[in-house]
Amino acid sequence: MAPLPPISSLIAADDETIKSVLDALFEPSADLHALAVPAIRSSPSFPSYAALVEQVGALMFELAQSPTTPDAQTKLHGILGSHPRLGEKKVESAQSRAEQAHLNASAGPGEREEEATKLKALNEEYETRFPGMRYVVFVNGRSRAAVMENMRERIDRGDIKLEEREAIQVGSTLLCGAWF
């Protein structure tokens, strides 16, 4: 991961620099840029990148808890849906590449193809159940089988609001663990 500029420099940074920092911390998302850049601009400063991640997480929680307006949900799902699918080969962010690599390494060669097929089907089922969302989980040493079991439980649970909250929480936890 490329080093981030000093947090104190963000207050005077141009929008493109702030967007590139957001893209390094989160998955690239125009909806995230629209939400976070004005908040960063209006903040006196952040004491750390962990504080910035917490603030962006709080903004996403506000969107999730706002009255169910199509605009708020569309923005939130635009951010949460920017996360790559589990098992996907093309992954933009370094954090997600590391998570995906660990997940792919957890299966033996013969299991990989069969599990990849099951994972693809689960991703499709999840995205049908929760339109605009992507399944987000903290892999942290868990096997593909354990991750797919969790995915199945969450699909069966069928609670979109809980999925939104979990995706925001997992994303913030992943970032703080990966960077800080």
C-alpha positions in Angstrom: 0.0 0.0 0.0 1.3 3.4 -0.9 1.9 5.7 2.0 -0.8 8.2 2.7 0.0 11.9 3.0 0.2 13.4 6.5 -3.4 13.7 7.8 -2.8 17.3 8.6 -2.3 18.1 4.9 -5.9 17.0 4.0 -7.4 20.3 5.2 -5.6 22.2 2.4 -5.6 19.4 -0.2 -7.5 19.7 -3.4 -10.5 17.4 -4.1 -8.5 15.0 -6.3 -6.0 14.4 -3.5 -8.8 13.8 -1.0 -10.5 11.4 -3.4 -7.3 9.5 -3.9 -6.9 9.2 -0.2 -10.5 7.9 0.1 -9.8 5.5 -2.7 -6.7 4.2 -0.9 -8.7 3.8 2.4 -12.0 2.5 1.0 -13.0 0.9 -2.3 -13.2 3.6 -5.1 -16.7 5.1 -5.2 -18.1 8.3 -6.6 -20.9 8.1 -4.0 -18.3 7.9 -1.2 -16.5 10.9 -2.7 -19.8 12.9 -2.8 -20.5 12.0 0.8 -17.0 12.3 2.4 -15.2 15.1 0.5 -17.6 17.9 1.8 -17.3 16.5 5.4 -13.5 16.4 5.2 -13.6 20.0 3.8 -15.9 21.2 6.7 -13.9 19.5 9.4 -11.3 21.6 11.2 -8.9 18.6 10.9 -8.6 15.0 11.9 -6.1 13.9 14.5 -5.4 10.6 12.6 -6.5 8.5 9.7 -8.3 6.2 12.1 -10.4 9.2 13.1 -11.1 10.0 9.5 -12.3 6.4 8.9 -14.5 6.6 12.0 -16.0 9.9 10.7 -16.7 8.4 7.2 -18.2 5.3 8.9 -20.5 7.6 11.0 -21.6 9.4 7.8 -22.5 6.0 6.3 -24.4 5.0 9.4 -26.3 8.2 9.2 -27.3 7.3 5.6 -28.3 3.8 6.7 -30.4 5.2 9.6 -32.0 8.0 7.6 -35.7 7.5 6.7 -35.8 5.0 3.9 -35.6 7.4 1.0 -34.5 6.0 -2.3 -31.8 8.7 -2.6 -30.1 7.8 0.7 -30.4 4.1 0.1 -29.0 4.5 -3.5 -26.0 6.5 -2.2 -25.3 4.0 0.6 -25.6 1.0 -1.7 -23.4 2.8 -4.2 -20.7 3.0 -1.6 -21.3 -0.5 -0.1 -21.7 -2.0 -3.6 -18.2 -0.8 -4.6 -16.7 -3.6 -2.6 -15.5 -6.5 -4.8 -17.4 -9.7 -4.8 -15.8 -12.4 -2.7 -13.7 -14.6 -4.9 -13.5 -12.0 -7.7 -10.2 -11.9 -9.6 -10.1 -8.2 -10.4 -9.8 -6.3 -7.2 -8.8 -2.6 -7.0 -7.8 -1.9 -3.4 -4.7 -3.4 -1.7 -6.8 -4.4 1.4 -9.3 -6.3 -0.6 -6.5 -8.0 -2.7 -4.9 -9.2 0.6 -8.2 -10.5 1.9 -9.0 -12.2 -1.4 -5.5 -13.8 -1.6 -5.9 -15.2 1.9 -9.4 -16.6 1.1 -8.1 -18.2 -2.2 -5.1 -19.7 -0.4 -7.3 -21.4 2.2 -8.6 -24.0 -0.3 -6.6 -26.9 -1.7 -6.1 -27.1 -5.5 -8.9 -29.6 -6.0 -11.3 -27.7 -3.9 -10.8 -24.2 -5.4 -12.8 -24.7 -8.6 -15.8 -26.3 -6.8 -15.7 -23.7 -4.1 -15.3 -20.9 -6.6 -18.5 -22.1 -8.4 -20.4 -22.2 -5.1 -19.1 -18.8 -4.1 -20.2 -17.3 -7.4 -23.7 -18.7 -6.9 -23.8 -17.4 -3.3 -22.7 -13.9 -4.5 -25.4 -13.9 -7.1 -28.0 -15.1 -4.5 -26.8 -12.5 -2.0 -27.0 -9.7 -4.6 -30.5 -10.8 -5.6 -31.7 -10.8 -2.0 -30.0 -7.5 -1.2 -30.0 -5.4 -4.5 -27.2 -2.9 -4.7 -25.2 -4.6 -1.9 -22.1 -6.8 -1.9 -21.4 -9.4 0.8 -18.7 -7.9 3.0 -17.0 -10.0 5.7 -13.8 -9.8 7.7 -12.0 -13.0 6.5 -9.2 -12.9 9.0 -7.9 -16.4 8.7 -11.3 -18.0 8.1 -11.7 -20.8 5.5 -13.8 -20.4 2.4 -16.2 -22.9 3.8 -16.6 -20.8 7.0 -17.1 -17.7 5.0 -19.6 -19.3 2.7 -21.5 -20.6 5.7 -21.7 -17.1 7.1 -22.9 -15.8 3.7 -25.6 -18.5 3.6 -26.8 -17.5 7.2 -26.9 -13.8 6.2 -28.9 -14.5 3.0 -31.3 -16.6 4.9 -31.7 -14.0 7.6 -32.8 -11.6 4.9 -32.4 -8.3 6.9 -31.2 -5.5 4.6 -30.8 -3.0 7.4 -28.6 -5.3 9.4 -26.6 -6.1 6.2 -26.0 -2.4 5.7 -24.9 -1.9 9.3 -22.6 -5.0 9.2 -21.0 -3.9 5.9 -20.2 -0.4 7.3 -18.8 -1.9 10.5 -16.7 -4.5 8.7 -15.4 -2.0 6.3 -14.3 0.4 9.1 -12.7 -2.5 11.1 -10.9 -3.7 8.0 -9.5 -0.3 7.3 -8.4 0.4 10.9 -6.7 -3.1 11.0 -5.0 -2.7 7.6 -3.7 0.8 8.0 -3.5 1.8 11.6 
